[in-house]
Amino acid sequence: MPTALLAILALVYPVLVYIGLLHFPPKWVGIAITVLLVLRVLLLQRKLSADMRNTMYPAILLAIACAMASVFLNHAGALKLIPVVINLACLIGFASTLRHPPSMIERFARLKEPQLSDTAVAYTRQVTIVWCAFFLLNGSVSLYTALFTSMATWTLYNGLIAYLLLGLLFAGEYLVRLRVKARASR
């Protein structure tokens, strides 16, 4: 239950920051976010494989650094950068697997299907490239909203629109994967 609750809180993070900043100084919101992130790290430690931890920990540690910066500076700007650093860490993690295979999506695919065809390996590499592009674009928009827009706009993008885009990418990739599998089985 605590893991599920922390996952939900992570998903609604921008809304929590927005509401928190309406009622509390940034340092107190930063402390609350830091505590949530540290709890997340501690709970994930036992549940994730070493590969997954190596992928997720840099993002979470950078997010903790941003939250702590808001505590020490008593400024909300650092809290608004957390989606940026998470996208950056994901971009670096995914892109690094393109240079040092297997690609990230191939690693995920092999969890379900250990034996992948050459076609599937090539496909997972292409999907990893698409995810890299997504993290680059999403991170760029997140940075823009953090630096140049109102808190309401930042919350709308990072708390709703980014998740809708993520869902569209997942759904679109799933539909393409079905077509690729059907074509490969012929």
Secondary structure, DSSP 4 states (H G I P E B T S, - for coil): -HHHHHHHHHHTHHHHHHHHHHHS-HHHHHHHHHHHHHHHHHHHHHHS-HHHHHHHHHHHHHHHHHHHHHHHHT-THHHHTHHHHHHHHHHHHHHHHHHSSSPHHHHHHHHH-SS--HHHHHHHHHHHHHHHHHHHHHHHHHHHHHHHS-HHHHHHIIIIIHHHHHHHHHHHHHHHHHHHHHHHH-
